[in-house]
């Protein structure tokens, strides 16, 4: 059966260049502790014949509370409904229905171009979120005899279509698409028709020209890793990165090593450096990394590393707060509220620095980065696997990944 989320990769050229290297590394995954994950059984402890080693003293982290409004773990937990027999899916997502669309100034060519692309892709992502839940609710392994369709739903703002699309043709197609989601039966023929309808909407050309040309994009690609070099802001960055890139990572020790990084984050005044430290705190398993990244997302200051901060914040928020199951709440509206904060920061920077094509490329990636997909492998949703790839491959040049693998082989 056609999967709609396969159709929304609209900017693979830019995203693939920035997000990951090409070479696969090991398959070891980070230990994730998620309260809402189901228990998988209890293993009896073997009888101890020797005195067990005493565990090391727990790390005592520095006392610091990041300044956040809605991006911290506590704030997100406060949004969760009380556990009950009633489905919790969508309860957090609908609380952030407003705040995804850009409604600001469109008086210049750049702003109009950004606004059209941003708002169309918000709608496409919101639809994919609803469609994936529709699919999940209709594929129930333990109830294979049931053929009754659970209808799809997509809560809408009163003026959703006007916010999402400049083009009347797009509005008409979008209304048809939502109507199909809420009325069709879950069978191959009808879901394929809906997938085709979705693709037709994706393919409607924009009315406004691109705000970064192919020539400009290619020029940035040629010098990307020089422009993105983090050692310009954190002199020992290569040493920090090397520790968490090692294939045989001791995660307890890695988390202990996050304490000096936390202290450096707190003491740092340079915003680029703070973004780098926050990203590394996440890679080192620092328990409050979500809050630190959230503080930077909500800060309003520009850094070329903010896209990376948002991308990692979203992965950690999903696995830490909302869960890693295909049945977990995946509040894409929440993530898009934070995404828009970052986008506005990029837009403000580009307005003042119209020749900064690196910022334009990163903004393009921010616009077209897909949802976290609900069904993304044996273990559930996409968060855990994406976290591992983030630590080992994302935002790293292929040459670095290859050299790290070679050095490990020599050892």
N, C-alpha and C positions, 0 to 999 in steps of 0.2 A: 504494500500500500504506500502511496506517495506520502512523504513526510514534509509538511510545510516548512519546517525549520531548515530544510536543505535548500530552500529557494531564496533565502534572505541574505546569502553571502554576496553582497553587492559591491564590496570593495576589497576583494581578496588581494589585489595587487599591493595596496598599502598595508593592510593588516598583517599579511603573511610576512612582509619585510620587517615589520617592527616587533611582532609578538614572540616569535620562536625561532630557534635555530633548526636545522634540518636533521641533525643526527640524533637518533634515539639513544637515551641513556638507560640505566638500570630500571628495574620495575619496583624497587622498594618504595613504599609509600609512607608518608608522615602519619604518626598516630593521631587520630582525631577523637576527641572526647565530646560526644554530643548527647546531652541528656535525653533528647527525644528519639534517639536511635533505638530500634527494637533489640531486646536481648536475644542472643543467639545460642544460649545454653551455658551451663556452668561446668567447668572442668575441675575435677577433684585435684587438690594439691597433693603431691607425693609426700610420703613420710620423710621428715628431715632426719638425716643421720649425722650431719655436722651442724655446728652452730652457724646460723645464717649471718652473713655480713650485715652490719648495721648500715642503713641507708644514709647518704650524705644529708647534711642539714639542708632544708629547703632554702631556695634563693629568696632573700628579702629585697624586693625591688624598691626603688626610690619612690617617695610619696609625691605623686603628681597627678592631678586630675585634668585631662584635656578639656578644652572648651568646645562643647558640641551642643547642638539643638536636637538633632534627630539621627545622627550617624553613629552613636555609641551603642555598645552592647546593652547597657541598662535601658536606654531609650527605646531600643527595638524590643527588648523583652517586655517593657511596659505596654507595648502595643499588642502583644499576643493575647488572644482571648483565653478565658478559663477553659481548661481541658474538659471535654464533655463527649457524649456519644455523637453529637452533631459534628459534621465535618467542619474543620477549621480552615480548609483551603479557601483562599481568597479573602479571608477576614482582614489580614494586614494589608494586602495589596489594594483593597478598595479604599483604605484610609488615606492612600496617597494618590488617589485618582486625579486630583488637581496638582499642578506643579510639574508636570512632565513636558508640557508644550511651551515653546518660546513665543512670547507675546510682546516682545520689546520692539525697539526701533528697527525698521526695515527701509530706511530712506536712502541708503547707499546700495550700490551694486553688490558689494560684499555681504552686507547685512541681509539683503533680500535673498541672495543665493544661499547663505547659511540657513536662514529661517525656513525656506522651502524644503531643503534637504532634511533638516532636523525634524520638522514636524511630520513630514511624511513617514520617516523612519520610526518615529515614536509610535504612530498608529500601527505600522507593520509589526513592530515588536509586541505591542499590546495584543494584537490579534494572535500572534504566534503563542503567546502565553496562554490565551484562552483556548486555542486549538489543541495545544499539547495536553491541557487538562481534560478537554473533551476526549481525546484519544486515550489518556490514562484511565479515565473513568469507564471507558467502554472496552478495555482489555483487562479483564479480571481473571487471572489464572485459575483461581479456586471456584469459579462460577462459569465454567465453559458451556454449560447447558443453556444459560440465559442469552437470549437474542434481543431483548428489549433495549432500545437505545436510551442512554442518558443524554439528554439534550445539552448542547453547548450553551454557554452564557458569556456575554462580554459586557460588563457594566460600562456605560457610556456617560460622558459629560453631556449636558443639554446642547452644547454647540460643538460637539466633538468633530464633526466632519468639516465644519468651517475652520476650526483650529488646525486641523491636520492637512488640509489641501487648499491650495490656491485655485486649482483647476476643477471646474464643474464635472468634467468627465471622471476625474479621480473620485470625487464625492459620490457620484452615481455608482461607480464600481465598488467602492468601499461599503456603501449601504447594502448592495447586493451580497457582498461577501459576508457581512455580519448576519444578514437574514438567512443565508445558507447555513451558517454555523448553528443557528438557534432552531432550525427547522428540519435539517436533513437527518436521515437514518444513517447509522454507522455501518455502511457497507462500502465495498471497494469502488463501485461505480460512482456513488454520490460524493465520497471523500476525494476521489480523483478530480471530479468536476470542481469541487471547492479549491483544490490545489491549483488547478488550471486558472481559475478565477483570480486567485491570489497572485499567480505569476503575471497575469495580464495587468494587474494593478501595479506590480513592481516595475513592469516594463514601460509604463506610461512615461514619456520623457519629461524632464523638468522644463518649466517655462524660463527659468533664469540660467545664465551661464555658470560654469564651474568657477569657484573662487580660487582654485589652484589648477594651473594648466598641467598637461602631461609633461611638457618640457621642464617646468619648475619642479614637478614631483620627481622626475628622473634625476635632476641635478641634486636634490636633497638626498635621494637614495645613494648617490655616489659618495657622498661625504657624511652619511648619517651617523656612523659610529664615532667619527671625530667630533661632530656637533653634539652628540649625546654623551660624550665622555664624562663619567661621574667623578673621575679622579681630579678634575679641575676644581671640584668643590669639596671633596673629601680625599686628602692626599694619600691615605692608606687604604683607599677603597678596594684595590686589587687584593690586599690581604684579607679584608673583611669578607669579600665575595668568595675567595678561595675556600674558606672554612666551610661554608654552607653548600658549596658545589661538590665537595667530596662525596663519592658514591656511597661509601660506608659511613654514614653519618650517625653519630651517637646523639640522639635527639634530646636526651636529658642534659648532656654536656652542652649541646648547642643552646638550649634554653638558658643555662647558667651563664653562658657567654653573652647573652643578650643584655645582661645588667649594665656593663660598661657602655653599650650602645644606647641604652635608655638614658643614662646620665649625660651622654654626649648630645642626644636629642634635646634634652631639657636645657642644657647650657648653650645650645647653638642659636645664633641670631640670624644667620644666613638661611633664607627660605629654601633655596635649592638643596642645601646640605640637610636641612630638616626633612625634606621629602625623601632624600636618599637614606637617611637613618631610619625613617619610619618603614620604608620598604624592607630594609634589612632586618628590622625588628620582626616583621612578619615572617621573613624567611628563616629566622632563628627560632621561631616558635614562641616569641614573647606573648604572654597571655592577654595583654591589653592592646595588642597592635591595631585592632579594629578601631579603638577609640583614638589612638594617635593619628591614624590615617584620616579618620573622620574629622578631626580638628583641622587638618590641612585642607581637606575638601571644602570645609565651611569657612575657611579663613578669608578668602577673597583675593589673596596675593597670587601672582602668576609664577609658575615654574614649568619648564619643559617636561618635568617629571610628574606633573599632576595627573596626566592620563594614566600613567603606570600606577600611581597611588590609588586612583579610583578603581582600576581594574582589579588590583589585589584586594582592596577593601571589600569589594563585592563578593569575591570568592570566600574570604574569611568570614564575612558576615553570614553567608549562606550556611557554611559548614558549622560555624560556632553557635549561631542563634537558631536558625530555621531548620536545619537538618540536611541529611545527605541522601534521603530516600527519594524514590520517584513520587512518593505520596506527600513529601514535605511541602510546606508553603514555600513558594518561590516569588517573593514580592518584587517583581520587576518594576512596578511603579515607584516603589521606594528607591530602588537602584537608579531609576531614571530621574527622580528628583535630585539625587546627588550628582548624577551625570550632567544635568543641566547647570548646576552650580559650577562645575568644572568648565563646561562649555562657555558659560558667560564670562568666566575669567579669561579663557582663551580669546573670546571675541573682543573683550575690552583691550587685551594686549595687542591683538592684531590691528585694531583700529588705530592704536598709537604707533604701531610698528608694521606698516603695511607690506614691507619687504621681507618679513620674517616667514619664509616659506617652510621652515621646520615646524613652526607653530601651526601653520595651515595644514601641513601633512598630519600632524598629531590630532588636530581638530577633526580632520576627515576620518581618521581611525576611530575617534570617539563617537562620531555620528553613526558609523556603520558597524561598530562592534555588536555582535548578536547577544541575545538573551543567554542566560545559563539554561541549558536544555534539560528538560525533566527526565527523559529517558536517554541516558548517555553511557550505557555499559552495564555490566553485571551487578555492580554495587549500588546503583541508584542514579541520582542526578549527577550533573557534570562537575560539581564543586571539588570533590576530593582529587580526582584525576587532574583537573585544571590547576589546583594548588601545587601538586607535585611538579607539573610541567613549568609552572611559574618559577619555582625555586631553582629548577635545573636547566631550563632552556629559555624562558621568556625574557625578552629585552637583552639578549646576549648574542653577539655575533657568532656565526657558524665556526669561525676560526678559533674562537676561545673555547667553545664546547669541544671541538676536535682536539685541541691541545690538552685540555683537562683530561679527556679520555685516554690520550696517549701517555700522559704522566702517570695515571693510575695503573695502566697496563705495565709500565716499567717497574712500578713498585711491586 
